Amino acid sequence: MLYLDTLKTVNELTNSGMDEKQARTITTMLKDLMDSQFVRLATKQDLEKVSLECKAEIFEVKTDIKALKWMLGTFGVIVMVAIVQHGFVH
């Protein structure tokens, strides 16, 4: 987490020639901006939750793929049997 030393910042701005009221206002705005951005950061728990959700989705997709492979294999066998039967009939 970033830390802003507001007193030091105000002192640096006023020492460089800025009006103290303006320096305080700018420093407050900068601190508020920094604080508001940290609310958006993900925590370790957030990342773990998303990771578990992704793993669950991947597992579901893999299960669906296995089922599709089985169905396609079965369909392929049915088609081959039909072709062989058709060939022997005619």
PyMOL commands that place a pseudoatom at each C-alpha (Angstrom):
pseudoatom trace, name=CA, resn=MET, resi=1, chain=A, elem=C, hetatm=0, pos=[0.000, 0.000, 0.000]
pseudoatom trace, name=CA, resn=LEU, resi=2, chain=A, elem=C, hetatm=0, pos=[1.248, 3.456, -0.838]
pseudoatom trace, name=CA, resn=TYR, resi=3, chain=A, elem=C, hetatm=0, pos=[1.607, 5.973, 1.927]
pseudoatom trace, name=CA, resn=LEU, resi=4, chain=A, elem=C, hetatm=0, pos=[1.346, 9.720, 1.425]
pseudoatom trace, name=CA, resn=ASP, resi=5, chain=A, elem=C, hetatm=0, pos=[2.894, 11.917, 4.075]
pseudoatom trace, name=CA, resn=THR, resi=6, chain=A, elem=C, hetatm=0, pos=[0.428, 14.786, 3.799]
pseudoatom trace, name=CA, resn=LEU, resi=7, chain=A, elem=C, hetatm=0, pos=[2.328, 17.157, 6.096]
pseudoatom trace, name=CA, resn=LYS, resi=8, chain=A, elem=C, hetatm=0, pos=[5.553, 16.625, 4.174]
pseudoatom trace, name=CA, resn=THR, resi=9, chain=A, elem=C, hetatm=0, pos=[3.723, 17.096, 0.873]
pseudoatom trace, name=CA, resn=VAL, resi=10, chain=A, elem=C, hetatm=0, pos=[2.092, 20.329, 2.021]
pseudoatom trace, name=CA, resn=ASN, resi=11, chain=A, elem=C, hetatm=0, pos=[5.444, 21.599, 3.339]
pseudoatom trace, name=CA, resn=GLU, resi=12, chain=A, elem=C, hetatm=0, pos=[7.214, 20.742, 0.075]
pseudoatom trace, name=CA, resn=LEU, resi=13, chain=A, elem=C, hetatm=0, pos=[4.548, 22.521, -1.974]
pseudoatom trace, name=CA, resn=THR, resi=14, chain=A, elem=C, hetatm=0, pos=[4.584, 25.630, 0.230]
pseudoatom trace, name=CA, resn=ASN, resi=15, chain=A, elem=C, hetatm=0, pos=[8.406, 25.662, 0.278]
pseudoatom trace, name=CA, resn=SER, resi=16, chain=A, elem=C, hetatm=0, pos=[8.354, 25.666, -3.510]
pseudoatom trace, name=CA, resn=GLY, resi=17, chain=A, elem=C, hetatm=0, pos=[6.234, 28.798, -3.476]
pseudoatom trace, name=CA, resn=MET, resi=18, chain=A, elem=C, hetatm=0, pos=[2.670, 27.518, -3.505]
pseudoatom trace, name=CA, resn=ASP, resi=19, chain=A, elem=C, hetatm=0, pos=[0.032, 29.099, -1.303]
pseudoatom trace, name=CA, resn=GLU, resi=20, chain=A, elem=C, hetatm=0, pos=[-0.627, 26.959, 1.804]
pseudoatom trace, name=CA, resn=LYS, resi=21, chain=A, elem=C, hetatm=0, pos=[-4.371, 26.722, 1.147]
pseudoatom trace, name=CA, resn=GLN, resi=22, chain=A, elem=C, hetatm=0, pos=[-3.733, 25.497, -2.394]
pseudoatom trace, name=CA, resn=ALA, resi=23, chain=A, elem=C, hetatm=0, pos=[-1.087, 23.052, -1.160]
pseudoatom trace, name=CA, resn=ARG, resi=24, chain=A, elem=C, hetatm=0, pos=[-3.505, 21.595, 1.406]
pseudoatom trace, name=CA, resn=THR, resi=25, chain=A, elem=C, hetatm=0, pos=[-6.276, 21.317, -1.186]
pseudoatom trace, name=CA, resn=ILE, resi=26, chain=A, elem=C, hetatm=0, pos=[-4.061, 19.587, -3.723]
pseudoatom trace, name=CA, resn=THR, resi=27, chain=A, elem=C, hetatm=0, pos=[-2.649, 17.250, -1.077]
pseudoatom trace, name=CA, resn=THR, resi=28, chain=A, elem=C, hetatm=0, pos=[-6.137, 16.328, 0.127]
pseudoatom trace, name=CA, resn=MET, resi=29, chain=A, elem=C, hetatm=0, pos=[-7.282, 15.676, -3.434]
pseudoatom trace, name=CA, resn=LEU, resi=30, chain=A, elem=C, hetatm=0, pos=[-4.218, 13.515, -4.092]
pseudoatom trace, name=CA, resn=LYS, resi=31, chain=A, elem=C, hetatm=0, pos=[-4.759, 11.519, -0.880]
pseudoatom trace, name=CA, resn=ASP, resi=32, chain=A, elem=C, hetatm=0, pos=[-8.463, 11.015, -1.689]
pseudoatom trace, name=CA, resn=LEU, resi=33, chain=A, elem=C, hetatm=0, pos=[-7.569, 9.825, -5.182]
pseudoatom trace, name=CA, resn=MET, resi=34, chain=A, elem=C, hetatm=0, pos=[-4.998, 7.372, -3.847]
pseudoatom trace, name=CA, resn=ASP, resi=35, chain=A, elem=C, hetatm=0, pos=[-7.389, 6.054, -1.189]
pseudoatom trace, name=CA, resn=SER, resi=36, chain=A, elem=C, hetatm=0, pos=[-10.194, 5.568, -3.703]
pseudoatom trace, name=CA, resn=GLN, resi=37, chain=A, elem=C, hetatm=0, pos=[-7.951, 3.505, -5.964]
pseudoatom trace, name=CA, resn=PHE, resi=38, chain=A, elem=C, hetatm=0, pos=[-6.984, 1.086, -3.187]
pseudoatom trace, name=CA, resn=VAL, resi=39, chain=A, elem=C, hetatm=0, pos=[-10.621, 0.129, -2.732]
pseudoatom trace, name=CA, resn=ARG, resi=40, chain=A, elem=C, hetatm=0, pos=[-10.461, -1.434, -6.196]
pseudoatom trace, name=CA, resn=LEU, resi=41, chain=A, elem=C, hetatm=0, pos=[-7.470, -3.652, -5.486]
pseudoatom trace, name=CA, resn=ALA, resi=42, chain=A, elem=C, hetatm=0, pos=[-8.111, -7.371, -5.228]
pseudoatom trace, name=CA, resn=THR, resi=43, chain=A, elem=C, hetatm=0, pos=[-7.239, -9.142, -2.014]
pseudoatom trace, name=CA, resn=LYS, resi=44, chain=A, elem=C, hetatm=0, pos=[-5.610, -12.542, -1.809]
pseudoatom trace, name=CA, resn=GLN, resi=45, chain=A, elem=C, hetatm=0, pos=[-9.014, -13.975, -0.895]
pseudoatom trace, name=CA, resn=ASP, resi=46, chain=A, elem=C, hetatm=0, pos=[-10.556, -12.345, -3.989]
pseudoatom trace, name=CA, resn=LEU, resi=47, chain=A, elem=C, hetatm=0, pos=[-7.916, -13.954, -6.187]
pseudoatom trace, name=CA, resn=GLU, resi=48, chain=A, elem=C, hetatm=0, pos=[-8.361, -17.355, -4.527]
pseudoatom trace, name=CA, resn=LYS, resi=49, chain=A, elem=C, hetatm=0, pos=[-12.142, -17.147, -5.035]
pseudoatom trace, name=CA, resn=VAL, resi=50, chain=A, elem=C, hetatm=0, pos=[-11.750, -16.303, -8.721]
pseudoatom trace, name=CA, resn=SER, resi=51, chain=A, elem=C, hetatm=0, pos=[-9.185, -19.067, -9.105]
pseudoatom trace, name=CA, resn=LEU, resi=52, chain=A, elem=C, hetatm=0, pos=[-11.584, -21.632, -7.619]
pseudoatom trace, name=CA, resn=GLU, resi=53, chain=A, elem=C, hetatm=0, pos=[-14.400, -20.393, -9.852]
pseudoatom trace, name=CA, resn=CYS, resi=54, chain=A, elem=C, hetatm=0, pos=[-12.166, -20.705, -12.921]
pseudoatom trace, name=CA, resn=LYS, resi=55, chain=A, elem=C, hetatm=0, pos=[-11.099, -24.213, -11.934]
pseudoatom trace, name=CA, resn=ALA, resi=56, chain=A, elem=C, hetatm=0, pos=[-14.751, -25.221, -11.527]
pseudoatom trace, name=CA, resn=GLU, resi=57, chain=A, elem=C, hetatm=0, pos=[-15.590, -23.809, -14.967]
pseudoatom trace, name=CA, resn=ILE, resi=58, chain=A, elem=C, hetatm=0, pos=[-12.618, -25.602, -16.523]
pseudoatom trace, name=CA, resn=PHE, resi=59, chain=A, elem=C, hetatm=0, pos=[-13.735, -28.867, -14.910]
pseudoatom trace, name=CA, resn=GLU, resi=60, chain=A, elem=C, hetatm=0, pos=[-17.235, -28.406, -16.366]
pseudoatom trace, name=CA, resn=VAL, resi=61, chain=A, elem=C, hetatm=0, pos=[-15.832, -27.712, -19.831]
pseudoatom trace, name=CA, resn=LYS, resi=62, chain=A, elem=C, hetatm=0, pos=[-13.588, -30.780, -19.652]
pseudoatom trace, name=CA, resn=THR, resi=63, chain=A, elem=C, hetatm=0, pos=[-16.568, -32.898, -18.610]
pseudoatom trace, name=CA, resn=ASP, resi=64, chain=A, elem=C, hetatm=0, pos=[-18.593, -31.554, -21.542]
pseudoatom trace, name=CA, resn=ILE, resi=65, chain=A, elem=C, hetatm=0, pos=[-15.732, -32.282, -23.943]
pseudoatom trace, name=CA, resn=LYS, resi=66, chain=A, elem=C, hetatm=0, pos=[-15.487, -35.870, -22.680]
pseudoatom trace, name=CA, resn=ALA, resi=67, chain=A, elem=C, hetatm=0, pos=[-19.227, -36.331, -23.191]
pseudoatom trace, name=CA, resn=LEU, resi=68, chain=A, elem=C, hetatm=0, pos=[-19.000, -34.893, -26.712]
pseudoatom trace, name=CA, resn=LYS, resi=69, chain=A, elem=C, hetatm=0, pos=[-16.109, -37.205, -27.556]
pseudoatom trace, name=CA, resn=TRP, resi=70, chain=A, elem=C, hetatm=0, pos=[-18.142, -40.186, -26.379]
pseudoatom trace, name=CA, resn=MET, resi=71, chain=A, elem=C, hetatm=0, pos=[-21.186, -39.076, -28.392]
pseudoatom trace, name=CA, resn=LEU, resi=72, chain=A, elem=C, hetatm=0, pos=[-19.114, -38.437, -31.528]
pseudoatom trace, name=CA, resn=GLY, resi=73, chain=A, elem=C, hetatm=0, pos=[-17.442, -41.815, -31.181]
pseudoatom trace, name=CA, resn=THR, resi=74, chain=A, elem=C, hetatm=0, pos=[-20.799, -43.538, -30.833]
pseudoatom trace, name=CA, resn=PHE, resi=75, chain=A, elem=C, hetatm=0, pos=[-22.176, -41.616, -33.800]
pseudoatom trace, name=CA, resn=GLY, resi=76, chain=A, elem=C, hetatm=0, pos=[-19.122, -42.585, -35.837]
pseudoatom trace, name=CA, resn=VAL, resi=77, chain=A, elem=C, hetatm=0, pos=[-19.657, -46.251, -35.051]
pseudoatom trace, name=CA, resn=ILE, resi=78, chain=A, elem=C, hetatm=0, pos=[-23.339, -45.988, -36.016]
pseudoatom trace, name=CA, resn=VAL, resi=79, chain=A, elem=C, hetatm=0, pos=[-22.410, -44.351, -39.336]
pseudoatom trace, name=CA, resn=MET, resi=80, chain=A, elem=C, hetatm=0, pos=[-19.778, -47.009, -40.048]
pseudoatom trace, name=CA, resn=VAL, resi=81, chain=A, elem=C, hetatm=0, pos=[-22.255, -49.801, -39.294]
pseudoatom trace, name=CA, resn=ALA, resi=82, chain=A, elem=C, hetatm=0, pos=[-24.830, -48.176, -41.591]
pseudoatom trace, name=CA, resn=ILE, resi=83, chain=A, elem=C, hetatm=0, pos=[-22.261, -47.870, -44.390]
pseudoatom trace, name=CA, resn=VAL, resi=84, chain=A, elem=C, hetatm=0, pos=[-21.209, -51.503, -44.023]
pseudoatom trace, name=CA, resn=GLN, resi=85, chain=A, elem=C, hetatm=0, pos=[-24.815, -52.678, -43.938]
pseudoatom trace, name=CA, resn=HIS, resi=86, chain=A, elem=C, hetatm=0, pos=[-25.641, -50.523, -46.961]
pseudoatom trace, name=CA, resn=GLY, resi=87, chain=A, elem=C, hetatm=0, pos=[-22.668, -51.935, -48.831]
pseudoatom trace, name=CA, resn=PHE, resi=88, chain=A, elem=C, hetatm=0, pos=[-23.699, -55.522, -48.141]
pseudoatom trace, name=CA, resn=VAL, resi=89, chain=A, elem=C, hetatm=0, pos=[-27.357, -54.930, -49.066]
pseudoatom trace, name=CA, resn=HIS, resi=90, chain=A, elem=C, hetatm=0, pos=[-26.671, -53.527, -52.521]
for i in range(1, 90): cmd.bond("trace and resi %d" % i, "trace and resi %d" % (i + 1))
show_as sticks, trace
zoom trace
